[in-house]
Amino acid sequence: MKQVHRRWSAVLLAATLVAACGGDDSGSSDASGSPSPTGVESSIPADAPQRIVSLSPSHTEMLFAIGAGEQVVAVDSLSTYPTETEAVLTDLSAFEPNVEAISAYEPDLVVISDDSSGISGQLAAIGIDTWIGLAPTTLDEVYEQIAELGVRVGRVEGAEALVADMSSSIDEIVSGAPALDEPLTYYHELDDTYFSVTSNTFIGSLYSMLGLRNIADATEGDTDYPQLSAEFIVTQDPDLIFLADTKCCGVSADTVAARPGWEGLTAVTNGNVIEMDDDIASRWGPRVVDYLRAIADAVAGVVG
Amino acid sequence: MTAPVPAPTATVSRRSWWLVIATALLALAFLFGAMIGPAGPAWWRVPLELLDRLPFVSVDSGASKLQSTVLWQIRMPRVVLAGIVGAMLSLAGASFQGVFRNPLVDPYLLGVAAGAGLGATVVIVVNRASTQSWPVDPLPLAAFVGGLVAVLLTYLVGAAFGASKASATLVLAGVAVTSLATAIQTFMLQKNSEVVRQVYSWILGRLSTATWDDVRLVAPYVIVSGGVLLAHRRLLDVLRIGEDEAQSLGAPVDRIRLTVVVAATLGTSAVVSVSGLIGFVGIMVPHLIRFLAGASYRRLLPLSVLLGAAFLILADVPGRILSDPAETPIGVVTAFIGAPFFIVVLRSRQGATR
């Protein structure tokens, strides 16, 4: 993690750039999908990694969005976005990484989001560098990671452009959000046993940016991922219900309405049970812009 | 002529005395469970709400419509399901302990838990999203079938190799099948680590999402299984003297064992399929009753039903309010309350016999 400090200069650089170009884009987040948002094809440093293995879906999205896609030789089994990853999709596991399997791709850099299994030490022992981007808690940390990653893989300009694009889109969404006298309340559902998130989490911070109030904050427990009781959710009667369990657990607005005792909820009767994309909700890649926009649209639907 | 007469009368009255106490405890536990929760009507309104539901009784409890919904659609099915699950697990545990003549046996002995866990894992891995529109939720179904198949396998293995010491072989076969199913489950989780949390939350127990549908789903199995087990309580008493001895007295030991295992497995699989794996109830409650009311199965089995239900209903209450408005998994609570309580009882009993 010593590398982190050395990269601060890059972060600051990116941040100044963000401030300078704020609001230059029309707000489209297609940066998330396209491999090189601003057509950056400038030469990358000769010592930049050419054989990157990414074991983190969030960072895979970042790598492709900053134009480093062609340097990626393998991604883990869950890195399914953007569609370009198909060519390099492997069976490698992000949760149970196997050094031998990784080394078979002869990487010069391995990108991970979690080193709890000690994989970086094992990789170092066979001379392979590792870059770790831990799960962030704020949007600024996401920008920092993109900038850091850009420096590490020799795509500084691509990273700067992506950060600038994301932050201007996000500024636009936030400033365009209606001011509410009474903050709307919401419940973010992680699975069908009512696990949720508090505002301390990264995903929770996105809702806070739009002035929403999280019913799960009442738990005040030591976990940011509490399992709420159904009685509590129903009694709180949140204005909005966001389903981040549409893929994992097949939950939909219809199945929520069919839950006993839930049929009379404000969000259900007003059609404000919003089906989100589980993948985006659990990652912190460029598509957080899309997620934030989906929240803003839902809010606009309530205020309507 | 006068001597033998008082004895049966005393036995009968003593047994019914225990039953009355246990029934009263269950009623209190039910009421308490219905009154306590993170939301819903004020606790003192709940008895009024319950009275209001009785035929020919109309009481205004003063609870709002929302509070009434919380009570009847969310809390009551949970309390009732906890009761059913607790009753079934402790009855099955007591019966298993009787038929295997082993005090350390629990209802999961022959592989029900591991089989059900494997079944649930398969459905979750295969992706529940695509199965959500099915007319029957495949998750409890797979858990139920998984539990039954595991025990069937155990029985076939046990029967194939153990003619003489049938019970011991069966227990060992259960250990083997449990390990096998657990290994397959672990392998599947390793290959699909993204579903670990879902499987984990299934294993920890799912009383928190109980509905009346769950109650309707398990009730028939539990009634049949419970009826068969209770009908065998006298035969289990005969078995207490030993398998060979019981055989020589004319008791059909093999048939009793098969019937009890089938009935207990059916009931256990059914409750596990909706509640997940709730430990400790099946082993602790029967032992507690043995300490308090003696080891006769004629008393033990009915009391296991009543007190098992009462125990799990009460154990679920801290789960609801301990970290209000968040949940504490029921499996954690049963062991956390159960283990120290068990030790205290064990200790006081040792003191008494010394």
Boltz contact constraints between the chains, C-beta under 6 A:
constraints:
  - contact:
      token1: [A, 95]
      token2: [B, 193]
      max_distance: 6.0
  - contact:
      token1: [A, 96]
      token2: [B, 190]
      max_distance: 6.0
  - contact:
      token1: [A, 193]
      token2: [B, 201]
      max_distance: 6.0
  - contact:
      token1: [A, 193]
      token2: [B, 209]
      max_distance: 6.0
  - contact:
      token1: [A, 218]
      token2: [B, 325]
      max_distance: 6.0
  - contact:
      token1: [A, 219]
      token2: [B, 326]
      max_distance: 6.0
  - contact:
      token1: [A, 221]
      token2: [B, 323]
      max_distance: 6.0
  - contact:
      token1: [A, 221]
      token2: [B, 326]
      max_distance: 6.0
  - contact:
      token1: [A, 226]
      token2: [B, 326]
      max_distance: 6.0
  - contact:
      token1: [A, 227]
      token2: [B, 326]
      max_distance: 6.0
  - contact:
      token1: [A, 227]
      token2: [B, 327]
      max_distance: 6.0
  - contact:
      token1: [A, 228]
      token2: [B, 325]
      max_distance: 6.0
  - contact:
      token1: [A, 228]
      token2: [B, 326]
      max_distance: 6.0
  - contact:
      token1: [A, 229]
      token2: [B, 38]
      max_distance: 6.0
  - contact:
      token1: [A, 229]
      token2: [B, 320]
      max_distance: 6.0
  - contact:
      token1: [A, 229]
      token2: [B, 325]
      max_distance: 6.0
  - contact:
      token1: [A, 229]
      token2: [B, 327]
      max_distance: 6.0
  - contact:
      token1: [A, 230]
      token2: [B, 74]
      max_distance: 6.0
  - contact:
      token1: [A, 231]
      token2: [B, 37]
      max_distance: 6.0
  - contact:
      token1: [A, 231]
      token2: [B, 38]
      max_distance: 6.0
  - contact:
      token1: [A, 231]
      token2: [B, 39]
      max_distance: 6.0
  - contact:
      token1: [A, 231]
      token2: [B, 40]
      max_distance: 6.0
  - contact:
      token1: [A, 231]
      token2: [B, 70]
      max_distance: 6.0
  - contact:
      token1: [A, 231]
      token2: [B, 74]
      max_distance: 6.0
  - contact:
      token1: [A, 232]
      token2: [B, 38]
      max_distance: 6.0
  - contact:
      token1: [A, 232]
      token2: [B, 39]
      max_distance: 6.0
  - contact:
      token1: [A, 232]
      token2: [B, 325]
      max_distance: 6.0
  - contact:
      token1: [A, 234]
      token2: [B, 70]
      max_distance: 6.0
  - contact:
      token1: [A, 235]
      token2: [B, 39]
      max_distance: 6.0
  - contact:
      token1: [A, 247]
      token2: [B, 129]
      max_distance: 6.0
  - contact:
      token1: [A, 249]
      token2: [B, 128]
      max_distance: 6.0
  - contact:
      token1: [A, 250]
      token2: [B, 128]
      max_distance: 6.0
  - contact:
      token1: [A, 250]
      token2: [B, 129]
      max_distance: 6.0
  - contact:
      token1: [A, 250]
      token2: [B, 132]
      max_distance: 6.0
  - contact:
      token1: [A, 260]
      token2: [B, 73]
      max_distance: 6.0
  - contact:
      token1: [A, 260]
      token2: [B, 211]
      max_distance: 6.0
  - contact:
      token1: [A, 261]
      token2: [B, 69]
      max_distance: 6.0
  - contact:
      token1: [A, 261]
      token2: [B, 73]
      max_distance: 6.0
  - contact:
      token1: [A, 261]
      token2: [B, 74]
      max_distance: 6.0
